[in-house]
Amino acid sequence: MSVTVLPIAPRPDGGLASHLSVHKSGGRDRWSEPLTAPPEDPVQATWGLLQEVLDPEIPISLPELGLIYGVEWEGGVARVRLTFTATACPCMEFIREDITDRLEAESWIDAVEIIEVWDPPWTSERITPEGRAKLRRLGVSA
């Protein structure tokens, strides 16, 4: 029996950046560089950053899927009100890590608090028109 050993290609990014956790889900390869100065409107800027965090199973942002119920910012702490599509969603921890890692990459965010919200429950009605258009392009109806 012969064994074929495949070469390991070098990673173009050299591995994970020090501020990232253990995986590259959630569109991490498409995240923008951290802002060079604190934004005038931290809440709006936080919403913008969350647009970069993708669902690990489909390449749609968490706000487009309607998973973000709200954002608050106070004294360097970003609070994100988050829900999931189901209580047994297998990607819950990945999503929490992706949100935290993306936001904590910003020098003006000292801490991230994720508040899980189950009421009202998520339904497909929460998907934004932009999210629906992206899902249609992927062949998914919602």
N, C-alpha and C positions, 0 to 999 in steps of 0.2 A: 504494500500500500504506500503510495507516495503522498507527501504532504506539500502543499503549495503555501509558501509564506508570502503574504502580501506586504509590500513596503508600507510604512507609516508615513504619510505625507506630513510635512511640517505645517503647523497651524499658522495662517497668515497673521493672526492677531497675537500670537505668542501665548495664548491661554487667556484666562479670565483676568480682567483688571482687578486690582486689589479691593475696590469698593463693591465688587459684585459677589454674589453668593456662589452657589455650586452648580448652576446650570445656565443655559443660554436660551431659555424659552421666552415667551412674551415679547418677541421682536427686539431683543437686546442688541442684535447686530445692526439695528436701524436707529437706535437711540441717538439723539443729538448730543453734542458736547454740552457740558454744564454751562449755565449762563455766566458771563464774566462779571456781572454786577447784580445786586438784588433788584428784582423787578418793582415797578411802581405799584402794581396790583398783584400781590402774591397769590390771591385766590384764583384770579384769571390765569396767572402763569402756571399754577398747579394743575388746573384743568388742562392746559396745553400740554404739560408734561405727561399727564395721564393718557392723552391721545396717542402717545408713543407706546404705551403698554398694551400689548396685544394678548388676546385670549390664547392660551397655549395650544388649543386644539384647532382654532381657525384664525386666520390672520385679520381679525377685526379688533379695533381698540375696545377697551373696557367701557369707556363712555358711549361709544357707538352701539354697544350691545345693551346699554341701559343698566349696567351693573353698578355704576357709581351713582349713589343717591344724593350726594352732596359733598362739598369741600369747604373746610374752614381753615383759617390760618391765624395764629395768635402767638406772638412772642417767639417766633422761630419754630413753632410746632404746627405741622400740617396734619389736620384730621380729615380722614377720608371715610365717608359713609359708604360701605360696600355691601352688596348682596351677591348671591350666586344663583345660578339657574336651578340648582337643586341642593337640598341639604346634604346629599351624598356625592356632590361634585368631586370627581377624582383629582381635580386640578386646584383645589382650594389653597393648598400651601404654596404651590408655584405662583399663583396669582398674588397672594399676600407678599411673598418674597419679591416678586417683580415690582410691585407698587413701592415697597419699602426701598429696594435697591435704587430704583429710578429716582425717587424723590430725595433720598439721602445723598445722592451724587451731587446735589446742589449745595453750595456753600452757605446759602441763606436759609436752608432748612436744617434745623438742629435735630429734630426728631419727627417721626411719623407715628401717628396713632391711627389704627384701622378699627373702625367701629362696624361690626357686622350687623346688618339690618335684615330682618326677615318679614317685617310688616311695613308696607304692603309687600306681599310676595312678588317675586319677579315673574313677569309674563312676557311673551314675545311682543306685546304692545309697547314695551319700553324701548325696543330697538329703534334707533333714529332712522330717518330717511336715508342718510348716508350709509349707515350700517346695512340697511335692507338692500341698497343698490350693490354694495360689495358682496353680500351674501348671494344675490342673484347672479353676479358675475362668476361666483364659485359654484353655481348650480344648486344652491341651497335656497329653498323657499321659506319665508318667514312671514 
